[in-house]
Amino acid sequence: MIGGASQADIAILVISARKGEFETGFERGGQTREHTMLVKTVGVRNLIVLVNKMDDQTVNWDEARYREIEGKLSLYLKTCGFKSEKDTIFIPCSGRTGAMLIEHPGPKVVSWYTGPTFIEYLDRISSFDRNIDGCLRMPIVQRYKDMGVIVLGKIESGQVRVGDRCLIMPNRTRVEVTNIYYEDIETDSSVCGENVRLKLKNVEEEEISPGFVLCDMIHEPCHMGRAFDAQVAIIDCNSIITVGYSAILHLYTTVVKVELKKLISLIDRKTGNETKLSMPFIKQDQTAIVRFELSEPNATICIETYKDFSKLGRFILREDDHTVAVGQVLKINP
């Protein structure tokens, strides 16, 4: 889910309006909360909330139930960083009948909702600004062999053409792009924002792993490292976190184990100012500046500071299949 969300510009959160089902997903530790936090952390810009099952007999298109869900969820979305009017929209709907997905069922069914249907809203979304003229950055999601080596991913910056000579980081493998496929159609070029398949030569499938990044050879390639300073927000941890703590780092499509090496300072969530640590640990609902290092000796990953390239500068820390913290890379250490 995290790897897929990392490539998305828009997320669709489907909520059940049925009595008890929304409450189960929204309570602390529920998937509604976790998934909302995850999509914002990995950089999703717009969120569409479909309040589904409005036709259920326990709801029957009741406006009060819809407003109750909208009110509770809107407050949480703000804490995640979504701006209610600019970034999000709530739409009541029925997946069973299709009401409000393509067409409005009419005032006899839903007299109180006058906003757009799901498809109407999608059609109204403005195009996103893309850095087409920037350096090529395509994090690799998957690779396989089919009459040559194929890599899949979303071009996050720049563009690529057939015949381009590129680098695969962090191994600095020199490759040439021989074929480009966009939506299963072969093309001569592709630009940022597009999910593509590229056929490469001068490389073997075993030399590529998810999380590697395809870069052009004109600009400086992406940074790589094994230790970094970061600002982390602890969102769900039942115990204290001290030096030596380890968790699974999810950074775009990279998944590696990291270890906490140093606690640097605390961040006051109200003022944003740094303060000294009064205790040798951090805990839930605290934000801190810390230093992480990859657990595997001699390993390196493609990584950027959040300021320089946000897609490769955001990360999530998970433990036992739940999200412990979210963070941003501040500095890559040599």
Salt bridges, closest charged atoms under 4 A:
ASP9 OD1 - ARG45 NE 3.85
ASP9 OD2 - ARG130 NH2 2.72
ASP9 OD2 - LYS154 NZ 3.41
GLU21 OE2 - ARG18 NH1 3.00
GLU21 OE1 - LYS53 NZ 3.10
GLU23 OE2 - ARG65 NH1 2.82
GLU34 OE2 - ARG318 NH1 2.56
ASP55 OD2 - ARG96 NH2 2.94
ASP56 OD1 - ARG18 NE 3.06
GLU63 OE2 - ARG67 NE 3.35
GLU68 OE1 - ARG65 NH1 3.19
GLU68 OE2 - LYS72 NZ 3.27
GLU70 OE1 - ARG67 NH1 3.05
GLU176 OE1 - ARG165 NH1 3.43
GLU176 OE1 - LYS201 NZ 3.65
ASP184 OD1 - ARG197 NH2 3.44
GLU204 OE1 - LYS145 NZ 3.62
GLU205 OE2 - ARG143 NH1 3.68
ASP216 OD1 - HIS219 ND1 3.12
ASP229 OD1 - ARG291 NE 2.57
GLU259 OE2 - LYS261 NZ 3.57
GLU293 OE2 - ARG226 NH2 3.33
GLU304 OE1 - HIS223 ND1 2.76
